[in-house]
Amino acid sequence: MMKKFEKNGHTIIFGDAIEALSREIADNSINLIFADPPYNIGKNFNGRKDKWESDEDYLDWCYQWLDLCIKKLKPNGSFYVMTSTQNMPYFDIYLRKRLTVLSRIIWYYDSSGVQAKKYYGSLYEPILFCVKDKNNYTFNSEDILVEAKTGAIRKLIDYRKPAPTVYNPKKVPGNVWEIPRVRYRMDEYENHPTQKPIALLERIIKASSNEGDIILDPFSGTFTTSFVAKQYKRKSIGIEIEEEYVKIGLRRLQIASEYNGQILKKEPRSFETPIDEKQIMLNFSEE
Ligand SMILES: C[S@@+](CC[C@H](N)C(=O)[O-])C[C@H]1O[C@@H](n2cnc3c(N)ncnc32)[C@H](O)[C@@H]1O
């Protein structure tokens, strides 16, 4: 079963990624794909277990949708793909035979919680950045500049230039990205175990697409990719198999305000007072 929702250049497909990629997306039609699949590490996606019988089974499944993603990319398209640290080497070896891997990115985050006591806890997730044609792809480096710490803070002079000049205070980011994970108290938080931060998708979308481009995310979760695509005037297609997460997408992208008769609204978190309660308290204090 597959269901499609569409508004103002943003499409949500409620269904299986492989089926939707095969049946709903034209070949060579997508400018940018961001794929953040289940990692085969036992997360719980609204009851759907993120665990395959064996590593081989997981990889066989991944190779199917990786092939489809490659097929759907335009000749000048870019592909960013994530998976767990232990599976990424397989993705890398598989993809480097089919695409050009331009960067092996480390998304690093700190954590105050104890990660592990008898080994080194995991504080990063790998991202591969690949293109179909290494001589023809979008990379808007000027749109993603970050502070160059040495140049900006220490005001060093570069004597290698014909006339000595102060180091440039801005630079294109390297391949280690320090971006905090989405925490419960952050405004962007949604009820999903592996929601990716807006800041992570902002960098990817600004660098590797232009206004009006089509961005595809085959495992949308909370639809961060589509949400950011919309903010930056790109078009989006998001696929997701879990209905609860499709509802988050419909709300976040303002495609629908209700679903099967249910009003789509963000559930208040434990530290937030529900609107109705606030109103009751207000009425009470006015009496
Ligand atoms: C790692 S999460 C993606 C999180 C997302 N990037 C975000 O920012 O919220 C993977 C998602 O894939 C969905 N999923 C699992 N199997 C799927 C399938 N066969 N087809 C489509 N989506 C699937 C899960 O429900 C989960 O929401």
The ligand as an ORCA input file, in Angstrom:
! r2SCAN-3c Opt
* xyz 0 1
  C      17.215      6.960     10.783
  S      15.515      7.298     10.601
  C      15.463      8.795      9.650
  C      15.440     10.040     10.497
  C      15.310     11.311      9.685
  N      16.518     11.571      8.932
  C      14.966     12.495     10.558
  O      15.671     13.535     10.521
  O      14.005     12.422     11.314
  C      15.008      6.066      9.480
  C      13.532      6.090      9.118
  O      13.289      5.109      8.107
  C      11.982      4.602      8.274
  N      11.928      3.312      7.544
  C      12.313      2.069      7.970
  N      12.147      1.168      7.001
  C      11.662      1.834      5.929
  C      11.290      1.444      4.606
  N      11.413      0.179      4.200
  N      10.814      2.393      3.772
  C      10.695      3.697      4.178
  N      11.010      4.122      5.405
  C      11.503      3.212      6.268
  C      11.833      4.482      9.787
  O      10.465      4.458     10.166
  C      12.590      5.739     10.266
  O      11.695      6.802     10.497
*
